[in-house]
């Protein structure tokens, strides 16, 4: 598998963790890192006429002053974005990665990813964005949009980096879960890691066959995986396994239902990303 690691950096407390995880993936795979900071459309520009009903020369002067302030703000926002990228670059460099590029983008983050992800092997993002650092139950507003739109695996970084040795794979037999197992089999990132594949649900011959197929695929790639079947609700069971057995990362299929249906019945994906204190790799 080729391609670079795209790490989305927004200046939040999660950005340092994103950098460390990007470096870890780079050293395991040999892939270069591209650090990306996206300036939203609302940043740095102001198109509203705030002069009200002021007339004659005073209105013209105020409009010019407001335009100058907008230009100054845009300049400062751009400088801040470049500073964020330089700080991120220093972290990745200190972690021993030599191939690092930075990119400052304007516009919508999902549109930006659509334009640059073709050359990517994985997209990294923090669990929460800059405006949600202290809102424990609130995920970053762009996270679901990015995961639903991305054609590459999305690595959701936890708040702090720690060495990754044990990986839990949630396997339900669906298309995205099968893609997740195939990704693990093909990626050098998982070589040497302890992998456990879990299906949450009733113990049936069909379930056992699915797990055996997953284990056979991983074995063919040189990865020895344990498998198990556990009954219960996926979000409860998987979260408890991560906590009680010390897994360092969760890999799972993402958003198997439409956004509308998820609003009605809830989303296991969202709940797992929200509750797990470890990185979550999502496959669509």
N, C-alpha and C positions, 0 to 999 in steps of 0.2 A: 504494500500500500504506500503510495506517495502522497505528497501534499504537505502544506504548512499547517502550523497550529495557529489559529486565529484566537487571540485573547482580547476580549472586550473589557476595556478599562474605563471606569467612570469616576474615579476619585473617591469612591466609598471605602469603608473599612474592609470591604471584601476584595478590593483590588489587589492588595498585597498577597492574599491567598491565591487569587487567580494567577498572579505572576509566578508564585512558587510551584503551583500545579502545572503551569505551562512549561516551566523549566524541567520539572520531573518527567513530563511526557516527552519533551524534546530529548533529554538524555537517554531515555529508554528506547526511543524510536529513531533518533538521528534526524528528526524533522526540524526545520527552522521555525522560529517564532515570529509572528507578526502581531504587534500590539496596536489595537485600534481604539481610538476615542472618537465618539460620534457627538457632534454638536447638534442638538435638536433645532428644529426650524425656529422655535421661539427664542433661542439663545442668540444674543448678539444683534438682533434686528428689532426694530419697532416701527410699525407702519401706521399706528393710530395717529390721528390728528388731535393733539391734546390742547390745541389753542382755543378751543371753544368759539365764542362769538366775538373775539377781539378783532378789531378792524384796523385798516390802514397800515401804517408802518410798524406799529407795535406788533401786529399779528405776524407780519413778515419776519420781523426780528426774532420773535419767539419760535417760529417754525425753524429758522436757521439754527437757533440755539438747541432746539430739540434734535435736529438732524445731527448736529455736532456731538451731542451726548450719545446718540445711537451709535455713531461711528466709533466713539471712544469706547463704549461698552462692548461693541463687537470686537474691537482690537484686544481689549482686556480678556474677553472670553476665549479668544483664540490663543492668547499667550498662556492663559491658565491651562487650556487643553494641551498645549505643547509641553508645559511644565509637568503635567500629569504623566504624559507619555515618557518624558525623560526620566522621571522618578521610577516609573515601571521598568524602563530599559535597564536602569542601574540594578534593580533587584534581580532581574533575569540574568544579567551579566555576572553578578556576584554568585549566582547559583551555578555558574560554569557553562552557560550557553554562549556560543560565539556568533551564531547566525541569528541576528535580531534585526527586524525592521519595524518602523513605526509609521502609522498612518492616521492623519487627522481628517475626519469626514464631516460634512454638513448634511442635514436632512434627517429622515426617519431611520432608526437603527435597523429595522427589518429590511427596508429597501437597500440599505448599505450592505447588509450581509448577503442579500440576493445577488449583489453585483460582484462580491469578492469571494464567495464561498466555493466557487467552482474549483479553485486550486487548493482547497482546504481538506485536511483529513479529520479535523475536529474543531468545534467552536467552544470556547470557554467563556463562561459568564458567572458572575457572582449570584448567590441565591437572592440577595436583596440589593437594591440600587441605592444610590446616594441619598435619596429622600426617605428611605425606609430602614436606615441602620438600626434604629431603636424600636421599630415596630415588629415585635417578635412574631406575631401571627400573620404578618403581611409580606407577601412575596413581591419581588420586583415587578413593576407593572408591565415590563416588556418581556418577562421570562416566557410566559405561555405563548405570546405572539411569535417569539423567536423559535421556540421548539416546534410549533405547528408549521412554521414556514420553512425551516431549515431542511436541507437534504443531506446533511452530515450529522454525525453524532453530536449531541450537545452535552458538554461536561459542566455540570452546575457545581461550582466550588463551595465548600463550606467556609465558615468564617475564619478558620485557622487551618494551616497546612500541618499534616503529620504524615510520616512515612506510611505508604500503602502496601500491605502485605496480604490481607485477606479480603476477598471479593465475594459479595453475595449477588447472585443473578436471579431475578424474579422471572419465572418462565411460565407462561399460561398457554403456550401452544399457538398463540396468535402470530400474525405476520411480523409485527414489530419485535416480538420476543424472539422469533427465529432469526431476525436480522441482528439482534443483539448478540446471540450466541455465535453467529457467523462472524460478526465483527471481532469478538474475542478470539476466535480461532485464527483470524487472519492478522491480527495486530501483535507485533512484538512487545507491546506494552504489558501484556498479561503473561508473558513468558516468565516462569519462576514464581508466579503468585499462587496463593492458595485460593481455589475457586470452588464455590458451592452453588449448585443450581437447585432452586426451590420452586415447587409448585404449591400454591395455596388453594386447597379444594379437596373434594372427595378422592379417596384412593380407588381408582378404577383402572382396568387394563389399558384403556386409552391413555390415561394420565401417565401410567408407568412406561408405556411405549414412547410417549413424547419425551420423557426424561431420558430414556435410554438412547433415543436418537440424538438428543442434545449432547449427552456424554460421549457418544461415539464420534460425533463431529469434532468435539474438543480433543478427544484422544488422538484422532488422526492428525491433529495439529501439534501434538506433543504436550497437551495440557491434561493433566489428570484431575478430574473434577468429581467431587462428591455430589450425590443427588438425594433429595428427600421430598416427601409430601407432607404438608402440614395443613390441618383443617382450621378454618376460621376466616375472619375478614382480612383481606390482603394488607390493608394499611396498618391494622393492629399487629398481625403476625410478623410482617417484615420489619416493622419498627422495633418490636421486641427482640427479634433475632439480631438485628444490628447492635442493639444496646447490650444484650446479655452475653453474646458470643464474640463481641469485639471485632466485628467486621469494619474494615476501613473504607469501603466503597460499595455502593449499590448500583447495579446495572439493570435497567428495565426498559420495556417498551413504553411509549408515551402516548397519552391522549388517544385511546382507541375509539372514543366517541366524538361526535361533533361538539363544538363549543356550546351550542344550544342544549343538547342533551346533558352535557356535563353540568350546566347550570341547574338542571332539574334533578338529576340523580347524584350529583357530586362527582368528583374526579379523584380516583386513587392516585394518579400521578401528582396532582397538586398537593394532596395530603402527605404523600411520601416525601416530596421535596421540602414541604413546610416542616415536617416533624423530624426528619433524619438530621443528625448532627454531622454526618459524613458526606463526602461528595456523591452526587448522583449522576450517572451517565444515562442519558435518555436517547432512545432510538425511535424514529418514526417510520 
